[in-house]
């Protein structure tokens, strides 16, 4: 069963930086903003992008820098999509990586060359832009995301605090 964190993570994947998309189940996804917070230890390179295809696959490019090994990571997330209730919660990132209750999490880790469990070594992790992450199982839920979605994920880990903020819009595709 898919939990709230898995849904939020899928939304986060969609929103990381979609520059362009083809219609996925009749919906276009466009990111309006994605950035790491000012004091974030983990940094996304400004060139991190995600594109979507008509088969509901996401393709990532760019890099993330982990400056110090991470042996534990706790996250607090908040996703807002009026008029729906806010989605908030806490999660142990190392547990999510190792359990991978959602196949997209494991695939996302592979795309960036990240390990599937902690510790996460300090290094630059770059995406393989040819490896897709399918969001097909969420295509029927895109109607609930129509409009603007905003979110923030704060992480506490032994590498220091990290944070990412994002916003994206979902619209019916013009056809």
URUR-V795813 format. One record per residue. N is the residue number from 1. SS is DSSP state (alpha for helix, beta for strand, coil for the rest). PHI is phi as a letter, one per 30 degrees, with the letter a starting at -180 (* if undefined). Layout:
N/SS/PHI
N/SS/PHI
//
This chain:
1/coil/*
2/coil/d
3/coil/c
4/alpha/d
5/alpha/d
6/alpha/d
7/alpha/d
8/alpha/d
9/alpha/d
10/alpha/d
11/alpha/d
12/alpha/d
13/alpha/e
14/alpha/d
15/alpha/c
16/coil/e
17/coil/l
18/beta/d
19/beta/d
20/beta/b
21/beta/a
22/coil/c
23/coil/d
24/beta/c
25/coil/h
26/coil/i
27/beta/b
28/beta/c
29/beta/c
30/beta/b
31/beta/d
32/beta/c
33/beta/a
34/beta/a
35/beta/a
36/beta/d
37/coil/d
38/coil/e
39/coil/c
40/coil/d
41/coil/d
42/coil/d
43/beta/c
44/beta/c
45/coil/d
46/coil/e
47/coil/d
48/coil/d
49/beta/b
50/beta/b
51/beta/b
52/beta/c
53/coil/c
54/coil/d
55/coil/c
56/coil/i
57/beta/c
58/beta/c
59/beta/b
60/beta/c
61/beta/b
62/coil/j
63/beta/b
64/beta/b
65/beta/c
66/beta/c
67/coil/d
68/coil/b
69/coil/e
70/beta/c
71/coil/c
72/coil/b
73/beta/a
74/beta/c
75/beta/b
76/beta/c
77/beta/b
78/beta/b
79/beta/b
80/beta/b
81/coil/b
82/coil/e
83/coil/c
84/coil/d
85/coil/d
86/coil/d
87/beta/c
88/beta/b
89/beta/l
90/beta/b
91/beta/a
92/beta/d
93/alpha/d
94/alpha/d
95/alpha/d
96/alpha/d
97/alpha/d
98/alpha/d
99/alpha/d
100/coil/h
101/coil/d
102/coil/c
103/alpha/e
104/alpha/d
105/alpha/d
106/alpha/d
107/alpha/d
108/alpha/e
109/alpha/d
110/alpha/d
111/alpha/e
112/coil/c
113/coil/i
114/coil/d
115/coil/d
116/coil/c
117/coil/a
118/coil/d
119/coil/d
120/beta/c
121/coil/d
122/coil/d
123/beta/a
124/beta/c
125/beta/c
126/beta/c
127/coil/d
128/coil/c
129/coil/d
130/coil/c
131/coil/c
132/beta/d
133/beta/c
134/beta/d
135/coil/c
136/alpha/e
137/alpha/d
138/alpha/c
139/alpha/e
140/alpha/d
141/alpha/c
142/alpha/d
143/alpha/d
144/alpha/d
145/alpha/c
146/coil/e
147/beta/j
148/beta/c
149/beta/c
150/beta/b
151/beta/a
152/beta/b
153/beta/b
154/beta/c
155/beta/c
156/beta/c
157/beta/a
158/coil/d
159/coil/d
160/coil/j
161/coil/d
162/beta/b
163/beta/a
164/beta/b
165/beta/b
166/beta/a
167/beta/b
168/beta/a
169/beta/b
170/beta/b
171/beta/b
172/beta/d
173/coil/d
174/coil/d
175/coil/b
//
